[in-house]
Amino acid sequence: MKTIELTPAQLAAYIDHTLLKPDASLAQIEQLCAEAREHQFFSVCVNGSWVAAAQHFLDGSDVKVASVVGFPFGAMSSDVKRFETEVAIDDGAHEIDVVLNLARLKAGDDKYVFREICDVVEAADERTVKVVLETCLLTDEEKIRVCQLVVDSGAHFLKTSTGFSTADATIADVKLMRETVGAKFGVKAAGGIRDAQTALAMIAAGATRLGTSSGIAIMKGLAETVGGSY
């Protein structure tokens, strides 16, 4: 397997520091943002109702705010996803992680799926859009098909998983996504990334972003492997 070596600072730049639990409190969001500031993670990823608060807590820093849309099932109407995106952008979100409509994809309704993603991209008003596939529920053929739809839609990233389904991100899925979309398109691995070894393996497989609620543990683990402290 391909290996990769990164410094703690380099690895931090891959991480979307994530808190999407339904019972997350304001104090926990504040702590999430403080950790992201301290360790210089790329972003925090939160539910839509916390976007404005996260933006406030991160004011003056380079850490971005990402909001999930259609989370976690992706089964609501396209109009709801578009409105949710617009509100998140108004509240200060820099990035949108939107969950794919899996049932429509599985039914072969690619036109619906493509139109919905395009609507979210338009509503995001040039902000980064990541489309969450929930790879554990898709066949390889479906993964390849939707990867091509996402690339054509104007979105910027494919994302493996919500972390709320039957399985998490896998090396095989990240490799398949990277092979399908080519070298330049964004691939975010999310779900089950809890240690530095897994994080580095996902990056070696082709991930350009990592979604994880274990960012602090990952950074400490990496520092220990290189004999330093964090």
C-alpha positions as CSV (number, residue, x, y, z in Angstrom):
1,M,0.0,0.0,0.0
2,K,1.2,3.5,-0.8
3,T,2.4,5.4,2.3
4,I,2.5,9.1,3.0
5,E,4.3,11.2,5.6
6,L,3.0,14.6,6.8
7,T,3.8,16.9,9.6
8,P,1.1,17.7,12.1
9,A,0.6,21.1,10.5
10,Q,0.2,19.6,7.0
11,L,-2.3,17.0,8.3
12,A,-4.3,19.6,10.1
13,A,-4.9,21.4,6.8
14,Y,-6.8,18.3,5.6
15,I,-9.3,18.1,8.5
16,D,-12.9,19.3,8.7
17,H,-13.3,19.2,12.5
18,T,-16.8,17.9,12.8
19,L,-19.6,17.9,15.4
20,L,-23.0,16.7,14.0
21,K,-24.6,15.0,16.9
22,P,-28.2,15.9,17.3
23,D,-27.7,16.9,21.0
24,A,-24.6,19.0,20.5
25,S,-24.8,22.1,22.7
26,L,-23.6,25.7,22.1
27,A,-20.8,25.1,24.6
28,Q,-19.6,22.1,22.6
29,I,-19.7,24.1,19.3
30,E,-17.7,26.8,21.0
31,Q,-15.1,24.2,22.1
32,L,-15.1,22.7,18.6
33,C,-14.2,26.1,17.2
34,A,-11.6,26.8,19.9
35,E,-9.9,23.5,19.0
36,A,-10.0,24.3,15.3
37,R,-8.4,27.7,15.9
38,E,-5.7,26.2,18.1
39,H,-4.7,23.4,15.7
40,Q,-5.5,25.3,12.5
41,F,-7.8,22.7,11.0
42,F,-9.2,23.6,7.6
43,S,-12.8,24.0,8.8
44,V,-15.4,23.0,11.3
45,C,-18.4,21.1,10.0
46,V,-21.7,21.7,11.9
47,N,-25.5,21.4,11.5
48,G,-27.2,24.4,9.9
49,S,-28.6,25.9,13.2
50,W,-25.0,26.3,14.5
51,V,-23.5,28.0,11.4
52,A,-23.9,31.6,12.7
53,A,-22.5,30.7,16.1
54,A,-19.5,28.9,14.6
55,Q,-18.9,31.9,12.3
56,H,-18.9,34.1,15.4
57,F,-16.5,31.9,17.4
58,L,-14.1,31.7,14.5
59,D,-14.2,35.4,13.6
60,G,-10.7,36.6,12.8
61,S,-9.3,33.2,12.1
62,D,-8.6,31.4,8.8
63,V,-10.8,28.4,9.8
64,K,-13.8,28.0,7.5
65,V,-17.3,26.9,8.5
66,A,-19.0,24.1,6.6
67,S,-22.7,23.3,7.0
68,V,-24.4,20.0,6.2
69,V,-27.5,20.1,4.1
70,G,-30.2,17.4,3.7
71,F,-28.5,15.6,6.6
72,P,-28.3,12.7,7.3
73,F,-30.6,10.9,4.8
74,G,-30.8,13.2,1.8
75,A,-34.5,12.2,1.3
76,M,-36.2,15.6,1.5
77,S,-37.3,17.6,-1.5
78,S,-34.9,19.5,-3.6
79,D,-36.5,22.8,-2.7
80,V,-35.8,22.1,1.0
81,K,-32.1,21.4,0.2
82,R,-31.9,24.6,-1.8
83,F,-33.5,26.7,0.9
84,E,-31.3,25.1,3.6
85,T,-28.2,26.0,1.5
86,E,-29.3,29.6,1.1
87,V,-29.9,30.0,4.8
88,A,-26.5,28.4,5.6
89,I,-24.8,30.8,3.2
90,D,-26.6,33.8,4.7
91,D,-25.5,32.7,8.1
92,G,-21.9,32.6,7.0
93,A,-21.1,29.1,5.7
94,H,-18.1,28.9,3.4
95,E,-18.8,25.3,2.4
96,I,-21.8,23.0,1.9
97,D,-21.9,19.3,2.5
98,V,-25.1,18.1,0.9
99,V,-26.4,14.5,1.1
100,L,-27.3,12.8,-2.1
101,N,-30.8,11.5,-2.8
102,L,-29.9,7.9,-2.7
103,A,-33.4,6.5,-3.6
104,R,-33.5,8.6,-6.7
105,L,-30.1,7.5,-7.8
106,K,-30.9,3.8,-7.2
107,A,-34.1,4.2,-9.2
108,G,-32.0,5.4,-12.1
109,D,-33.4,8.9,-12.0
110,D,-30.1,10.6,-12.8
111,K,-31.8,13.6,-14.2
112,Y,-33.4,14.4,-10.8
113,V,-30.1,13.8,-9.0
114,F,-28.2,16.0,-11.3
115,R,-30.8,18.8,-11.2
116,E,-30.8,18.8,-7.4
117,I,-27.0,19.0,-7.1
118,C,-27.0,21.8,-9.7
119,D,-29.6,23.7,-7.6
120,V,-27.5,23.4,-4.5
121,V,-24.4,24.5,-6.4
122,E,-26.3,27.6,-7.6
123,A,-27.7,28.4,-4.2
124,A,-24.2,28.1,-2.7
125,D,-23.2,31.1,-4.8
126,E,-19.7,30.0,-5.7
127,R,-18.9,28.4,-2.3
128,T,-17.5,25.0,-2.2
129,V,-20.1,22.2,-2.4
130,K,-19.4,18.6,-1.4
131,V,-21.8,15.9,-2.3
132,V,-22.2,13.0,0.2
133,L,-22.6,9.7,-1.4
134,E,-23.1,7.3,1.5
135,T,-20.9,4.7,-0.3
136,C,-21.9,1.8,2.0
137,L,-25.4,1.9,0.5
138,L,-24.3,2.0,-3.2
139,T,-23.0,-0.5,-5.7
140,D,-19.7,0.3,-7.4
141,E,-21.7,1.0,-10.6
142,E,-23.8,3.5,-8.7
143,K,-20.7,5.1,-7.2
144,I,-19.1,5.6,-10.6
145,R,-22.4,6.9,-12.1
146,V,-22.9,9.5,-9.4
147,C,-19.3,10.5,-9.4
148,Q,-19.7,11.5,-13.0
149,L,-22.9,13.4,-12.3
150,V,-21.3,15.3,-9.5
151,V,-18.3,16.3,-11.6
152,D,-20.6,17.6,-14.4
153,S,-22.8,19.5,-11.9
154,G,-20.3,22.1,-10.9
155,A,-19.8,20.8,-7.4
156,H,-16.3,20.6,-6.0
157,F,-16.0,17.5,-3.9
158,L,-17.3,14.0,-3.5
159,K,-17.7,12.8,0.1
160,T,-17.9,9.2,1.1
161,S,-20.2,9.1,4.1
162,T,-22.4,10.8,6.7
163,G,-21.0,8.7,9.5
164,F,-24.7,8.0,10.5
165,S,-25.3,4.9,8.2
166,T,-24.4,1.3,8.3
167,A,-20.7,1.6,7.6
168,D,-17.9,4.2,7.3
169,A,-15.4,5.3,4.7
170,T,-13.2,2.7,3.2
171,I,-9.9,2.8,1.4
172,A,-11.4,1.0,-1.6
173,D,-14.1,3.6,-2.0
174,V,-11.7,6.5,-1.8
175,K,-9.5,4.8,-4.4
176,L,-12.6,4.2,-6.7
177,M,-13.7,7.8,-6.4
178,R,-10.3,9.1,-7.1
179,E,-9.9,6.9,-10.2
180,T,-13.3,7.9,-11.5
181,V,-13.0,11.7,-11.1
182,G,-9.3,12.1,-11.9
183,A,-6.5,13.9,-10.1
184,K,-7.9,17.4,-9.6
185,F,-11.4,16.9,-8.2
186,G,-12.0,17.0,-4.5
187,V,-12.5,13.7,-2.5
188,K,-13.5,13.9,1.1
189,A,-13.2,10.7,3.3
190,A,-15.5,10.8,6.3
191,G,-16.8,8.3,8.8
192,G,-14.7,6.2,11.1
193,I,-11.5,8.2,10.8
194,R,-10.3,8.1,14.4
195,D,-6.5,7.8,14.3
196,A,-3.5,9.1,12.4
197,Q,-2.8,5.8,10.6
198,T,-6.3,5.7,9.1
199,A,-6.1,9.4,8.2
200,L,-2.8,9.0,6.4
201,A,-4.1,5.9,4.6
202,M,-7.1,7.8,3.3
203,I,-4.9,10.6,2.0
204,A,-2.6,8.1,0.4
205,A,-5.6,6.5,-1.3
206,G,-6.6,9.9,-2.8
207,A,-8.5,11.9,-0.2
208,T,-7.9,15.6,-0.3
209,R,-10.1,16.3,2.8
210,L,-11.0,14.4,5.9
211,G,-14.2,14.7,7.9
212,T,-13.7,13.6,11.5
213,S,-14.8,14.2,15.1
214,S,-11.4,12.8,16.3
215,G,-9.1,15.6,15.0
216,I,-7.4,16.1,18.3
217,A,-6.6,12.4,18.8
218,I,-5.4,12.2,15.2
219,M,-3.0,15.1,15.6
220,K,-1.7,13.7,18.9
221,G,-1.2,10.3,17.3
222,L,0.7,11.7,14.4
223,A,3.0,13.7,16.7
224,E,3.8,10.6,18.7
225,T,4.8,8.7,15.6
226,V,7.3,11.4,14.7
227,G,8.6,11.6,18.3
228,G,7.3,15.0,19.0
229,S,4.5,16.5,21.1
230,Y,1.3,18.2,20.3
